[in-house]
């Protein structure tokens, strides 16, 4: 079970998640400090490590729209966050899979900051309200890459299994 740490609207762009002015910083070890930099209170809480690993960012429709910058995903992964959204932009979804950021597409999700969510294989259960919401399952291959921690660890494991 994990806690919702922020509720976001529709059309949250990669520029909101990782502002373009920080694009010179691309190392996954350095990008987390700029996650949601323009939401100064939230960014300060992230930097202070005020949230437990696995905490959840809940978004509306079209989460991660805008540019193709993968730093938006690496910044969230660096804080060990998960994303549950009504829908994800296509490129953000693929970047999340490739980097191993845990994302869940849940078209009917209703939650508030502080709610406790439990993510199962098919549903997101809001333990605070007692409601359950169906999630859109990713194809097995894509889920396998995300579960392995990203494309590089997935590929490495597959290659090592052949030896």
C-alpha positions in Angstrom: 0.0 0.0 0.0 1.3 3.5 -0.9 0.2 7.0 -0.2 -0.9 9.6 -2.7 1.5 12.5 -2.3 0.1 14.8 -5.0 -3.0 15.1 -7.2 -2.5 16.6 -10.6 -4.9 17.8 -13.3 -5.1 16.8 -17.0 -2.4 17.6 -19.5 0.6 17.7 -17.1 3.5 18.2 -19.4 7.0 17.0 -19.2 8.0 20.6 -18.8 6.0 20.7 -15.5 7.6 17.4 -14.4 11.1 18.4 -15.5 11.4 22.0 -16.7 13.3 22.6 -19.9 15.8 25.0 -18.4 17.4 22.0 -16.6 17.9 20.0 -19.8 21.7 20.4 -19.5 21.4 18.0 -16.5 20.7 14.6 -17.9 22.3 12.1 -15.5 19.7 10.0 -13.8 21.6 10.6 -10.5 21.2 14.4 -10.9 17.7 14.8 -12.5 15.6 14.1 -9.4 16.5 17.4 -7.8 14.6 19.2 -10.5 11.4 17.1 -10.4 8.5 19.5 -10.3 10.9 22.4 -9.8 8.2 25.1 -10.4 6.0 23.5 -7.8 8.4 24.8 -5.2 6.8 23.4 -2.0 6.4 19.9 -3.6 9.9 20.0 -5.0 11.3 20.9 -1.5 9.4 18.0 0.0 10.9 15.7 -2.7 14.4 17.0 -2.0 13.9 16.5 1.8 12.9 12.9 1.1 9.6 13.6 2.9 7.9 10.7 1.0 8.4 7.0 1.3 9.7 5.0 -1.7 6.7 3.9 -3.8 4.6 7.0 -3.0 2.2 7.8 -5.7 1.7 10.8 -8.0 -1.9 10.7 -9.4 -2.6 12.4 -12.7 -5.5 13.0 -14.9 -5.7 12.5 -18.7 -2.7 12.8 -20.9 -0.1 12.8 -18.2 3.4 13.4 -19.5 2.4 15.2 -22.7 4.7 17.6 -24.5 8.3 16.9 -25.3 10.0 13.5 -25.5 12.4 14.3 -22.7 13.1 11.1 -20.7 14.4 13.2 -17.8 10.8 13.6 -16.7 10.7 9.9 -16.1 14.2 9.6 -14.6 13.5 12.5 -12.2 10.4 10.7 -10.9 12.2 7.3 -10.8 15.0 8.9 -8.9 12.6 9.6 -6.1 11.2 6.1 -6.3 7.8 7.4 -7.1 5.0 5.6 -9.0 2.5 7.3 -11.3 -1.2 6.4 -11.5 -3.0 8.4 -14.2 -6.2 8.3 -16.2 -4.1 8.2 -19.3 -0.4 8.7 -20.3 1.0 10.3 -23.3 2.5 7.8 -25.7 6.1 8.9 -25.5 6.0 9.3 -21.7 4.6 5.8 -21.4 7.4 4.4 -23.6 10.1 6.4 -21.7 8.7 5.1 -18.4 8.8 1.5 -19.6 12.4 1.9 -20.9 13.6 3.5 -17.7 11.6 1.3 -15.3 9.4 4.0 -13.8 6.3 2.3 -12.4 3.2 3.6 -14.2 -0.4 2.5 -14.1 -3.1 3.6 -16.5 -6.3 3.7 -14.5 -9.1 5.6 -16.5 -11.5 5.9 -13.5 -9.1 6.7 -10.7 -10.5 8.9 -8.0 -8.2 9.7 -5.1 -7.1 12.6 -2.9 -3.8 13.5 -1.4 -3.1 11.3 1.5 -5.3 8.4 0.3 -3.7 4.9 0.6 -3.7 3.0 -2.7 -3.1 -0.7 -3.3 -2.1 -1.6 -6.8 -2.9 -5.2 -7.9 -2.5 -6.8 -11.3 -5.9 -5.6 -12.5 -7.1 -2.9 -10.2 -6.1 0.1 -8.1 -7.8 -0.1 -4.7 -8.3 3.1 -2.8 -8.2 1.8 0.8 -9.2 5.1 2.1 -12.5 5.3 0.3 -13.0 1.5 -0.2 -13.4 1.9 -4.0 -11.7 -0.2 -6.7 -10.8 1.0 -10.2 -9.9 -1.2 -13.2 -6.5 -0.5 -14.7 -5.4 -0.9 -18.3 -3.0 -3.7 -18.4 0.2 -3.3 -20.5 1.2 -6.0 -22.9 3.2 -8.7 -21.1 6.5 -7.7 -22.9 6.2 -4.1 -21.9 5.2 -4.9 -18.3 8.2 -7.3 -18.1 10.6 -4.5 -19.2 9.1 -2.1 -16.6 9.2 -4.8 -13.8 12.8 -5.6 -14.6 13.7 -1.9 -13.9 13.9 -0.8 -17.5 15.2 -1.9 -20.9 18.8 -2.2 -20.0 18.3 -4.4 -16.9 15.7 -6.4 -18.9 18.1 -7.0 -21.8 21.0 -7.7 -19.5 19.0 -10.4 -17.7 17.8 -12.0 -21.0 21.4 -12.1 -22.3 22.7 -13.6 -19.0 20.0 -16.3 -19.2 21.4 -17.4 -22.5 24.9 -18.0 -21.1 
